[in-house]
Amino acid sequence: MIVEVRDCVKRRGRRSASEPEVPGEDVILRHGLAAFAELGYAGASVRELARRIGVSHNFINDRYGSKAAFWEAAVSFELERIKSAIERVVAAEADDACRLAAVVREFYRMAATNPHLNRVLSDESGRESERVDFLCHEYLEPTRAALEPTLDRLMSAGRIPRLPLHLVFLVITGPLACLSQDPLAHRMGLPHQDDAERVATADALASVVLQGLLQPSDRATVGVDDLGVDPAARTGEEGHDLGDVGRQAEALQRGH
């Protein structure tokens, strides 16, 4: 039997000198997520993704099978980090109000220092797609489920308003756009910031949100370290002085 040449599969040899060295998996996925956050899914061609990652143009299809599969891999890489951090915070706090404060603060800090996932979420939330289904199933629903018992108890105790859970979740997550949409934030007056300044902005925003969400009679149970509120400065003229929270909000507006 004669085997024709076209039936033979060549064994892949060593990488040629002209081929780019393949980065580590974490680098590939981080750069991929950043590209999707900047360009959007439709705007991120496989060739452009490969260029930004620093690999050959056929690498993504060879490694992941498709652009859609690569998008899921890049998003999942960041989701696992966020879900692990939130689970640690939920498990560490015994008091419900402290737990809520710690989760909100952690959410905002992660959005401030690693904003790409929230940019992707914001971009995908406005259209029906398998990708928004993926984000809801893998990120939003597990996060809401982790917080639901805490929120239920706080509502029952009258410590936060009795609202549908999806509205409370939107109240908490909505301000994340302030921390991840840099082009808009810069045009609104926020200066360019290093990581330490971004964390300070996140903490200030978290304090303002928590001050509005938690009922006055229960804010003291959260503690000054969680809310950044000076108990001596809680009341002032007409009882409306926000203390350190108000000053943090002013600092946020000034861009520190």
Backbone as a ProteinNet text record, in pm:
[ID]
protein_1_A
[PRIMARY]
MIVEVRDCVKRRGRRSASEPEVPGEDVILRHGLAAFAELGYAGASVRELARRIGVSHNFINDRYGSKAAFWEAAVSFELERIKSAIERVVAAEADDACRLAAVVREFYRMAATNPHLNRVLSDESGRESERVDFLCHEYLEPTRAALEPTLDRLMSAGRIPRLPLHLVFLVITGPLACLSQDPLAHRMGLPHQDDAERVATADALASVVLQGLLQPSDRATVGVDDLGVDPAARTGEEGHDLGDVGRQAEALQRGH
[TERTIARY]
85.2	0	88.3	58.6	136.6	62.2	131.6	72.4	103.3	-0.2	21.6	69.9	143.5	204.4	98.3	-16.5	-116.7	-178	-160.9	-214.6	-121.7	-3.2	96	86.5	94	90.9	230.8	276.3	411.6	412.7	519.1	538.3	592.4	532.9	577.7	712.8	805.2	939.6	955.7	1078.8	1104.3	1054.4	1029.1	987.8	1099.2	1063.4	1163.7	1203.8	1314.7	1365.2	1270.4	1191.1	1099.8	969	938.8	815.1	833.1	732.9	744.7	740.5	812.2	808.1	672.2	613	478.4	485.3	409.6	409	343.4	351.9	284.7	133.6	61.6	-83.6	-147.3	-98.4	-158.2	-138.4	-23.1	3.3	-89.8	-105.2	-194	-335.7	-386.7	-525.2	-544.8	-447.9	-459.2	-458.3	-366.3	-361.1	-485.7	-535	-657.2	-775	-790.9	-900.4	-888.4	-766.9	-745.7	-785.2	-753.3	-789.6	-939.8	-1006.4	-1152.2	-1216.1	-1159	-1213.6	-1201.7	-1091.9	-1070.8	-1146.7	-1143.7	-1195.7	-1338.7	-1386.9	-1514.6	-1495.7	-1593.6	-1580.3	-1578.5	-1672.2	-1680.3	-1558	-1502.4	-1388.7	-1255.1	-1251.6	-1125.9	-1112.4	-1047.1	-1023.7	-920.1	-921.4	-823.2	-682.5	-663.9	-531	-485	-577.3	-540.9	-514.7	-593.4	-567.6	-429	-395	-263.7	-153.1	-173.2	-70.8	-48.1	-155.8	-142.7	-82.7	-110.9	-55.4	90.4	124.7	261.3	281.3	180.7	189.6	155.1	173.6	142.3	-8.3	-47.7	-187.1	-279.9	-223.9	-308.6	-303.5	-234.3	-214.4	-346.8	-434.2	-557.1	-646.3	-662.5	-744.7	-680.5	-546.7	-477.9	-488.9	-473.8	-471.4	-612.3	-703.2	-834.2	-950.1	-928.6	-1031.9	-1109.7	-1131.9	-1208.5	-1191	-1231.2	-1228.2	-1324.7	-1442.1	-1540.2	-1485.7	-1417.3	-1359.7	-1247	-1170.2	-1063.2	-1122.9	-1231.8	-1298.7	-1341.5	-1402.3	-1445.3	-1326.6	-1217	-1098.4	-1041.3	-1034.8	-979.8	-1068.3	-1199.1	-1293.3	-1290.4	-1289.2	-1289.6	-1165.5	-1053	-927.9	-943.2	-1004.1	-1024.2	-1138.2	-1241.4	-1354.4	-1312.1	-1226.5	-1182.8	-1111.4	-1031.1	-960.3	-1058.8	-1157.2	-1253.9	-1342.7	-1392.3	-1480.1	-1406.9	-1281.2	-1203.7	-1188.1	-1160.9	-1143.5	-1273.6	-1386.1	-1514.9	-1552.2	-1526.9	-1556.9	-1475.9	-1351.6	-1268.5	-1325.8	-1369.2	-1424.4	-1554.2	-1641.4	-1769	-1745.7	-1649.2	-1622.1	-1553.6	-1481.1	-1399.3	-1479.7	-1591	-1667.3	-1785.7	-1799.8	-1911	-2034.1	-2014.2	-2125.5	-2172.1	-2304.2	-2357.9	-2322.7	-2334.7	-2303.5	-2154.6	-2070.5	-1926.9	-1895.8	-1967.5	-1945.6	-1983.5	-2098.7	-2140.4	-2039.5	-1995	-1898	-1767.5	-1722	-1596.9	-1608.7	-1723.9	-1744.3	-1747.9	-1823	-1831.5	-1693.4	-1619.3	-1485.1	-1395.4	-1403.6	-1320.6	-1359.9	-1490.4	-1539.9	-1477	-1485.6	-1442.2	-1290.9	-1218.8	-1072.8	-1029.7	-1092.2	-1056.2	-1092.3	-1207.4	-1246.7	-1151.2	-1100.2	-1011.1	-873.7	-822	-685.4	-680.9	-793	-801.4	-936.6	-948.6	-1081.1	-1132	-1052.2	-1088.7	-1217.4	-1236.5	-1356.8	-1482.7	-1479.7	-1596.9	-1622.5	-1518	-1537.3	-1605	-1559.9	-1623.8	-1768.9	-1793.8	-1930.2	-2019.4	-1968.4	-2045.6	-2076.1	-1978.1	-1996.2	-2096.2	-2089.4	-2174.4	-2315.8	-2334.5	-2464.7	-2573.6	-2536.3	-2636.1	-2692.4	-2654.8	-2705	-2723.8	-2817.8	-2840.8	-2732.4	-2672.9	-2570.3	-2541.4	-2470.9	-2425.6	-2323.3	-2256.3	-2153.1	-2215.3	-2325.9	-2388.5	-2450.8	-2498.9	-2544.7	-2429.5	-2314.8	-2196.6	-2159	-2157.2	-2121.1	-2220.4	-2348.6	-2448.8	-2433.9	-2414.9	-2408	-2280.8	-2168.8	-2040.2	-1998.1	-2058.5	-2010.9	-2123.3	-2223.3	-2324.7	-2410	-2458.1	-2544.7	-2470.9	-2347.9	-2277	-2248.3	-2216	-2189.3	-2315.5	-2425.1	-2551.2	-2591.9	-2571.1	-2605.7	-2522.2	-2395	-2307.8	-2352	-2406.1	-2447.2	-2592	-2671.6	-2816.2	-2851.7	-2793	-2828.4	-2796	-2682.2	-2644.1	-2743.5	-2778.8	-2873.7	-3011.7	-3054.7	-3185.2	-3189.3	-3083.5	-3080.7	-3076.7	-3000.9	-2994.6	-3129.7	-3199.7	-3334	-3429.5	-3424.9	-3515	-3490.1	-3365	-3330.3	-3353.5	-3396.5	-3420.1	-3294	-3186.4	-3058.1	-3029.5	-3094.9	-3093.5	-3237	-3270.9	-3410.1	-3458.1	-3586.7	-3648.9	-3674.8	-3587.1	-3593.7	-3572.7	-3618	-3581.2	-3429.5	-3380.4	-3236.7	-3163.2	-3227	-3156.3	-3134	-3224.4	-3204.4	-3091.2	-3085.3	-2974.7	-2842.1	-2841.7	-2719	-2677.4	-2774.8	-2744.1	-2696.4	-2752.6	-2705.2	-2557.7	-2518.6	-2379.5	-2286.8	-2329.5	-2238.6	-2240.4	-2347.8	-2356.6	-2238.7	-2195.1	-2083.7	-1949.6	-1942.3	-1816.2	-1773.4	-1871	-1836.9	-1745.6	-1761.9	-1676.5	-1529.9	-1506.8	-1370.8	-1308	-1388.4	-1334.8	-1347.1	-1427.3	-1444.1	-1354.2	-1224.2	-1127.1	-1145.7	-1170.2	-1184.6	-1293	-1406.8	-1513.4	-1474.2	-1415.6	-1379	-1278.2	-1182	-1083.4	-1149.2	-1247.3	-1317.4	-1406.2	-1441.2	-1520.1	-1432.6	-1301.9	-1212.1	-1122.2	-1136.3	-1050.2	-912.4	-806.6	-672.3	-624	-517.2	-455.1	-398.3	-416.3	-379.4	-293.8	-205.1	-134.5	-223.4	-175.3	-259.8	-302.4	-211.7	-245.6	-356	-349	-452.2	-584.8	-578	-700.8	-768.9	-689.9	-746.2	-811	-746	-803.5	-935.7	-942.7	-1067.7	-1175.1	-1136.7	-1231.5	-1285.7	-1197.4	-1241.5	-1336.4	-1306.2	-1393.5	-1531.4	-1534.8	-1662.9	-1740.2	-1671.1	-1737	-1798.3	-1727.2	-1778.8	-1905.9	-1907.2	-2025.3	-2145.3	-2123	-2230.9	-2284.9	-2196.2	-2239.1	-2312.2	-2264.3	-2331.3	-2475.5	-2499.7	-2635.2	-2719.8	-2657.3	-2732.1	-2771.8	-2680.4	-2708.3	-2787	-2885.4	-2969.6	-2889.1	-2922.1	-2842.6	-2825.1	-2927.8	-2918.9	-2821.9	-2782.2	-2696.5	-2559.8	-2534.8	-2404.1	-2291.5	-2320.4	-2216.1	-2170.3	-2256.9	-2218.5	-2117.5	-2104.3	-2009.5	-1868.2	-1850.3	-1718	-1645.5	-1560.9	-1492.3	-1393.4	-1336.3	-1240.6	-1308.5	-1434	-1505.9	-1562.9	-1620.7	-1685.5	-1599.9	-1494.3	-1413.7	-1485	-1573.1	-1651.9	-1597.5	-1568.9	-1528.2	-1653.5	-1673	-1797	-1820.7	-1713	-1729.3	-1778	-1762.7	-1800.5	-1926.6	-1998.8	-2117.6	-2229.1	-2239.7	-2347.5	-2288.8	-2354.4	-2310.9	-2432.2	-2418.5	-2531.4	-2649.7	-2761	-2884.3	-2864.5	-2755.1	-2732.8	-2698.5	-2653.9	-2629.6	-2481.7	-2393.1	-2249.9	-2210.7	-2146.7	-2106.2	-1969.7	-1906.1	-1777.8	-1674.6	-1598.6	-1491.9	-1545.5	-1667.3	-1724.6	-1740.9	-1793.2	-1809.9	-1676.9	-1577.9	-1446	-1385.4	-1409.3	-1361.2	-1429.5	-1559	-1628.9	-1572.8	-1541.1	-1481.3	-1344.3	-1268.3	-1137	-1149	-1251.7	-1276.6	-1305.6	-1388.8	-1425.8	-1304	-1217.1	-1097.4	-992	-1010.3	-907.4	-786.9	-813.9	-708.6	-601.5
-119.8	0	124.2	215.2	338.3	447.5	508.3	617	748.8	821.3	949.1	1052.3	1150.2	1251.8	1330.5	1354.2	1437.1	1368.4	1235.6	1163.3	1165.4	1215.4	1214.6	1343.9	1329.7	1445.8	1472.2	1592.8	1627	1645.7	1598.6	1621.3	1762.1	1833	1969.8	1966.5	2037.6	2041.2	2156.1	2196.7	2307	2438.3	2532.5	2664.1	2726.2	2778.9	2841.6	2976.6	3026.9	3153.9	3268.7	3254.4	3361.4	3360.5	3250.6	3241.2	3306.4	3381.1	3443.7	3340.8	3369	3280.2	3292.7	3180.7	3181.3	3223.7	3327	3369.3	3264.1	3283.7	3195.9	3210.3	3108.3	3107.6	3227.4	3264.6	3377.9	3507.8	3522.4	3642.5	3646.4	3534	3525.7	3567.2	3513.1	3539.5	3682.6	3736.6	3875.8	3972	3950.3	4037.9	4020.9	3898.3	3876	3949.4	3941.9	4011.6	4162	4215.3	4358.7	4399.9	4316.8	4348.1	4346	4245.9	4240.8	4360.8	4402.3	4516.4	4644.4	4660.2	4782.1	4781	4668.7	4662.7	4611.9	4545.2	4476	4344.3	4256	4123.6	4133.7	4208.2	4218.2	4286.5	4383.1	4457.4	4388.8	4281.9	4212.1	4094.2	4116.3	4006.8	3911.2	3789.3	3690.8	3738.9	3799.4	3849.6	3961.2	4052.7	4161	4108.8	4012.5	3951.6	3889.2	3815.7	3751.2	3855.5	3965.1	4070	4128.6	4154.7	4215.3	4119	3993.2	3893.1	3864.2	3876.9	3850.3	3707.2	3653.1	3515.6	3515.3	3401.1	3390.1	3402.1	3439.1	3470.5	3349.2	3228.5	3109.1	3046.4	3111.6	3054.8	3035.7	3136.3	3131.1	3016.6	3002.2	2892.3	2756.8	2751.1	2625.3	2588	2685.3	2657.5	2644.9	2735.1	2742.8	2697.2	2689.3	2640.2	2748.5	2863.1	2971	3097.1	3210.4	3335.8	3329.2	3268.5	3258	3178.4	3069.1	2987.3	3061.3	3139.6	3218.9	3326.7	3389.6	3489.7	3427.3	3310.1	3243.6	3210.6	3166.7	3132.9	3257	3367.8	3491	3545	3542.1	3589.9	3498	3367.9	3272.1	3286.1	3317.3	3334.6	3445	3556.6	3667.7	3638	3570.5	3538.4	3453.4	3357.2	3269	3347.9	3443.7	3526.6	3608.7	3667	3751.1	3667.4	3555.7	3471.8	3419.4	3383.5	3334.9	3444.6	3566.7	3677.9	3707.2	3706.7	3734.6	3624.5	3500.1	3389.2	3399.5	3441.9	3459	3568.8	3677.3	3788.2	3746.4	3678.6	3633.9	3540.8	3451.1	3354.3	3416.9	3526.6	3583.7	3668.2	3726.3	3819.7	3749.5	3768.2	3706.9	3795.6	3926.5	4020.3	4051.6	4052	4071.4	4207.5	4312.5	4445.9	4458.2	4399.9	4400.4	4320.6	4209.3	4127	4204.6	4270.7	4348.7	4459	4528.4	4636.2	4582.7	4468.4	4412	4366.2	4308.6	4263.4	4382	4485.8	4604	4665.1	4676.4	4734.5	4649.3	4517.3	4428.5	4436.3	4439	4456.9	4580	4690.9	4817.5	4821.9	4765.9	4764.5	4681.7	4566.7	4483.4	4551.1	4620.3	4691.7	4805.9	4869.4	4983.8	4941.1	4831.4	4790.2	4692.9	4623.9	4531.1	4553.2	4660.3	4701.8	4627.7	4539.9	4485.7	4403.7	4322.9	4240.1	4325.8	4431.8	4517.6	4593.6	4623.6	4685.3	4587.1	4462.4	4360.2	4342.4	4335.7	4318.7	4433.7	4556.3	4672.8	4668.9	4629.8	4625	4516.7	4402	4289.7	4299.9	4382.2	4387.3	4450.2	4522.2	4593.7	4518	4392.3	4316	4169.5	4105.7	3963.5	3882.3	3790.4	3705.7	3589.1	3491.5	3381.3	3429.8	3537.7	3588.4	3649	3722.4	3777.2	3664.2	3559.2	3440.9	3380.6	3372.7	3316.8	3401.6	3533.9	3622.4	3610.1	3600.8	3586.2	3452.8	3346.8	3213.8	3194.3	3246	3219.8	3325.6	3444.3	3553.5	3615.7	3671	3747.5	3660.3	3548.6	3461.9	3401	3348	3297.3	3405.7	3526.9	3635.6	3673.8	3683.3	3716.6	3606.8	3481.1	3370.4	3374	3411.9	3418.1	3528.2	3637.4	3750.2	3743.3	3661.5	3661.3	3637	3537.3	3518.5	3641	3703.3	3822.9	3935.6	3959.1	4065.8	4037.4	3912.6	3876.8	3908.5	3872.4	3897.6	4047.1	4121.9	4266.6	4332.6	4285.4	4337.7	4304	4180.6	4138.5	4217.8	4255.5	4333.5	4483.3	4523.3	4664	4744.6	4676.9	4747.1	4796.7	4737.5	4790.6	4789.9	4872.5	4879.3	4744.9	4721.1	4600.3	4621.7	4565.9	4580.7	4444.6	4428.1	4305.3	4292.4	4170.5	4149.8	4200.3	4189.4	4234.6	4386.3	4460.9	4604.8	4638.3	4565.6	4587	4555.5	4447.9	4409.9	4518.7	4576.8	4683.6	4809.7	4837.2	4951.9	4936.1	4814.1	4788	4787.2	4722.5	4704	4820.5	4899.6	5009.4	5105.4	5149.3	5244.5	5189.9	5058.8	5003.8	5069.9	5121.7	5188.8	5308.5	5373.6	5488.6	5449.5	5321.5	5275.4	5205.2	5171.6	5093.8	5162.7	5267.7	5338.8	5462.4	5439.2	5547.9	5660.7	5631.8	5743.4	5843.2	5791.3	5880.8	5949.8	5874.1	5931.9	6045.4	6028.5	6134.2	6260	6240.9	6356.8	6425.5	6352.4	6410.5	6477.2	6470.1	6540.5	6454.9	6322.8	6236.6	6228.6	6262	6255.9	6111.5	6092.9	5961.3	5926.8	5800.9	5759.9	5634.4	5622	5496.1	5401.2	5278.6	5177.6	5219.6	5280.8	5322.1	5427.5	5519.3	5622.2	5562.8	5463.8	5399.3	5324.1	5259.5	5190.6	5291.1	5406.4	5508.8	5559.9	5577	5618.5	5511.5	5384.9	5275	5273.1	5292.5	5292.8	5408.9	5524.9	5640.4	5615	5559.1	5530.1	5424.4	5321.5	5217.7	5276.8	5368.8	5430.9	5510.7	5584.3	5663.4	5572.3	5464.6	5371.3	5305.4	5261.5	5194.9	5291.1	5414.8	5514.3	5535.4	5527.6	5543.8	5418.9	5302.3	5176.6	5131.6	5141.8	5094.1	5198.3	5153.4	5243.3	5308.4	5434.1	5507.9	5435.3	5366.3	5302.9	5186.7	5139.7	5022	5050.9	5173.5	5201.4	5177.5	5205.2	5189	5044.7	4947.2	4807	4766	4847.7	4811.7	4841.5	4946.8	4976.7	5080.1	5157.1	5266.1	5215.6	5097.7	5047	5006.6	4962	4920.2	5038	5135.1	5246.7	5371.9	5377.7	5498.3	5615	5588.4	5694.5	5721.3	5845.3	5886.7	5902.6	5817.3	5826.9	5965.4	6036.8	6169.6	6270	6236.7	6330.2	6286.5	6187.2	6137.4	6241.5	6320.3	6417.6	6557.4	6646.8	6785.6	6872	6974.8	7063.4	6984.7	6988.6	6919.5	6768.4	6716.7	6573.3	6512.4	6594.7	6543.4	6541.1	6569.8	6564.8	6420.4	6393.5	6258.2	6220.9	6312.7	6279.3	6241.8	6136.1	6094.1	6052.4	5995.3	5955.9	6076.3	6186.2	6306.8	6359.8	6355.7	6403.9	6313.5	6182.8	6093.7	6123	6155.2	6187.9	6315.3	6413	6536.1	6507.8	6421.2	6385.3	6313.4	6228.2	6158.7	6259.1	6359.9	6458.8	6541.2	6571.5	6648.7	6566.4	6431	6343.9	6331.9	6348.1	6338.9	6445.1
0	0	0	-89.6	-99.7	-24.3	69	146.9	78.5	44.1	-21.6	79.3	28.7	114.4	191.3	127.2	194.9	315.8	329.2	444.4	564.3	546.5	654.6	734.6	865.6	954.6	1006.4	985.2	1030.2	1182.1	1241.5	1384.5	1403.9	1498.8	1524.6	1592.7	1537.5	1594	1691.9	1710.7	1801.2	1740.9	1828.2	1782.5	1700.7	1584.8	1500.4	1557.4	1512.3	1563.2	1532.7	1426.4	1387.3	1466.5	1534.2	1611.1	1747.4	1794.1	1925.6	2037.8	2144.6	2261.2	2327.7	2362.6	2419.6	2565.9	2604.5	2745.1	2833.5	2964.7	3058.7	3048	3094.8	3082.3	3151.8	3268.8	3339.1	3263.6	3200.1	3120.6	2999.7	2933.9	2816.9	2854.9	2964.2	3002.2	3051.9	3124.7	3169.9	3052.5	2957.7	2840.2	2754.4	2746.4	2671	2730.8	2863.6	2929	2910.4	2920.8	2900.3	2759.3	2661	2522.8	2503.3	2558.1	2547.4	2618.2	2731.9	2805	2723.7	2652.9	2574.9	2442.6	2372.6	2236.5	2227.8	2332	2322.2	2248.8	2267.3	2205.5	2053.8	1997	1851.5	1792.3	1864.2	1811.7	1828.2	1905.8	1932.2	1836	1724.9	1630.3	1687.1	1638.1	1683.9	1652.3	1537.4	1500.1	1593.7	1629.6	1719.5	1860.2	1904.9	2035.1	2038.9	1933.9	1927	1928.9	1856	1852.6	1991.2	2063.5	2196.1	2297.7	2281.7	2373.4	2340.1	2211.7	2167.7	2123.5	2052.5	2003.3	1854.4	1789.5	1648	1625.7	1504.1	1477.3	1491.3	1479.4	1491.4	1630.9	1722.6	1856.4	1930	1929.2	2008	1962.6	1831.8	1782.3	1811.1	1801	1830.2	1976.9	2066.2	2210.3	2268.3	2228	2294.1	2205.6	2077.4	1987.4	1915.6	1981.5	1920.6	2004.1	1947	2022.3	2140.3	2119	2226.6	2344.4	2315.3	2422.1	2493.1	2417.8	2479.4	2569.4	2525.5	2609.1	2741.9	2737.4	2860.7	2949.8	2889.9	2969.1	3036.9	2964	3020.1	3132	3110.4	3212	3334.3	3312.2	3423.5	3510.2	3448.7	3523.1	3627.7	3587.6	3681.2	3777.9	3731	3818.6	3937.3	3913.6	4022.3	4129.9	4089.9	4187.3	4269.9	4203.1	4273.6	4364.9	4314	4396	4519.1	4504.2	4618.8	4723.4	4678.4	4771.9	4846.2	4775	4838.8	4936.8	4899.5	4989.9	5118.9	5109.7	5229.7	5318.8	5258.6	5336.3	5404.5	5330.7	5387.6	5505.8	5492.9	5598.4	5719.7	5699.2	5807.1	5904.1	5859.1	5943	6008	6140.7	6213.2	6214.9	6218.8	6223.7	6081.6	6060.3	5925.8	5867.6	5947.2	5897.1	5864.4	5948.6	5920.3	5794.3	5776.9	5658	5532.1	5535.5	5419.6	5389.5	5493	5472.9	5413.6	5464.3	5414.9	5270.7	5234.8	5097.3	5002	5037.5	4951.7	4932	5040.9	5031	4941.8	4956.6	4874.8	4726.9	4700.9	4564.2	4500.4	4571.6	4515.2	4497.7	4593.1	4578.7	4458	4438.2	4323.5	4192.4	4190.7	4069.2	4039.5	4144.4	4125.1	4074.6	4126.4	4091.3	3974.4	3947.1	3832.8	3764.7	3687.1	3639.1	3515.5	3456.6	3325.7	3328.8	3432.7	3437.5	3443.4	3522.6	3532.6	3402.9	3329.1	3198.1	3102.3	3106.6	3023.5	3064.9	3194.6	3244.5	3200.7	3210.8	3169.7	3020.8	2942.1	2797.2	2756.9	2821.1	2782.7	2838.7	2942.4	3009.9	2925	2821.7	2744	2625.7	2608.2	2493.3	2533.2	2466.2	2489.2	2418.8	2491.1	2431.5	2524.7	2473	2557	2658.5	2626.7	2717.9	2844.1	2828.5	2948.7	3031.1	2965.5	3039.8	3119.7	3057.2	3124.4	3245.8	3230.6	3340.5	3456	3423.6	3529.2	3602.1	3525.9	3584.6	3666.2	3616.2	3679.2	3781	3775.4	3859.3	3942.5	3875.3	3947.9	4038	3986.5	4066.8	4186.4	4170.6	4288.9	4391.9	4345.3	4439	4515.1	4443.5	4509.4	4606.6	4568.3	4657.4	4785.3	4771.8	4889.5	4985.8	4931.6	5015.3	5060.5	4996.3	5021.8	5167.9	5236.7	5378.2	5463.3	5437.3	5512.1	5488.7	5362.3	5330.2	5388.6	5385.2	5442.8	5592.4	5662.8	5807.1	5836.3	5757.9	5779.2	5751	5649.9	5622.5	5735.6	5782.9	5890.8	6018.7	6038.9	6158.3	6138.6	6020.1	5992.4	5973.2	5941.2	5930.3	5789.3	5690.7	5555	5504.7	5406	5358.6	5306.4	5326.3	5273.3	5124.7	5040.7	4896.1	4831	4706.7	4634.9	4629.1	4642.4	4649.8	4527.2	4410.7	4291.7	4295.3	4361.4	4372.8	4469.5	4579.6	4673.6	4606.3	4528.3	4459	4359.9	4290.8	4195.8	4266.6	4384.8	4462.7	4496.2	4530.7	4569.6	4449.5	4341.5	4227.4	4128.9	4128.5	4032.5	4037.1	4156.7	4162.7	4114.4	4088.8	4038.6	3908.6	3832.2	3706.9	3731.3	3847	3878.8	3892.2	3922.7	3948	3828.3	3728.9	3617.2	3481.6	3472	3345	3344	3331.4	3343.4	3242	3114.3	3019.7	3062.1	3107	3152.7	3282.3	3376.7	3505.8	3489.2	3398.2	3375.8	3319.5	3233.9	3177.4	3280.2	3384.8	3493.3	3598.3	3580.8	3671	3756.6	3751.5	3832.6	3769.1	3842.2	3783.7	3771.3	3695	3688	3825.3	3865.4	4000.2	3997	4097.3	4114.4	4194.2	4216.2	4281.2	4421.7	4497	4633.1	4631.7	4538.3	4528.1	4481.2	4393.7	4346.8	4461.7	4547.2	4663.2	4758.2	4777.7	4865.2	4808.2	4677.6	4614	4632.3	4616.9	4635	4777.3	4876	5015.4	5043.3	4985	5004.7	4945.1	4826.3	4762.1	4840.1	4887.2	4966.8	5093.1	5157.1	5279	5251.7	5141.5	5107	5079.2	5003.5	4970.8	5097.4	5184.2	5306.8	5399.6	5404.5	5489.3	5444.3	5314.3	5264.7	5275.8	5269.9	5269.2	5408.1	5504.2	5639.9	5718	5792.6	5869.3	5982.4	6018.7	6118.5	6249.5	6297.3	6428.4	6429.8	6313.3	6307.1	6247.6	6206.6	6147.4	6246.2	6375.4	6475.5	6486.7	6452.2	6464.4	6359.5	6253.6	6149.1	6192.4	6270.1	6321.9	6238.1	6304.1	6236.3	6133	6152.4	6054.6	5925.3	5933.7	5813.7	5736.6	5809.4	5741.9	5734.9	5814.5	5816.4	5880.9	5976	6038.4	6177.6	6206.1	6339.1	6424.1	6528.6	6607.1	6664.3	6700.1	6757.2	6654.4	6526.3	6420.5	6347.8	6402.7	6334.6	6332.3	6437.7	6444.6	6448.4	6383.7	6380.7	6362.9	6280.9	6257.3	6202.2	6273.4	6238	6227.4	6285.9	6287.6	6154.4	6058.1	5924.9	5888	5982.7	5951.5	5924.3	5811.8	5776.8	5833.1	5904.1	5963.3	5858.6	5888.1	5797.3	5662	5658.3	5530.5	5439.5	5495.5	5416.1	5367.2	5454.5	5413.2	5306.6	5315.6	5212.2	5079.4	5085.2	4961.5	4899.1	4984.3	4931.7	4871	4936.8	4883.2	4748.8	4736.7	4610.9	4500.1	4533.1	4433.3	4391.4	4487.2	4453	4383.8	4383.2	4327.4	4417.9	4550.1	4652.1	4626.3
[MASK]
++++++++++++++++++++++++++++++++++++++++++++++++++++++++++++++++++++++++++++++++++++++++++++++++++++++++++++++++++++++++++++++++++++++++++++++++++++++++++++++++++++++++++++++++++++++++++++++++++++++++++++++++++++++++++++++++++++++++++++++++++++++++++++++++

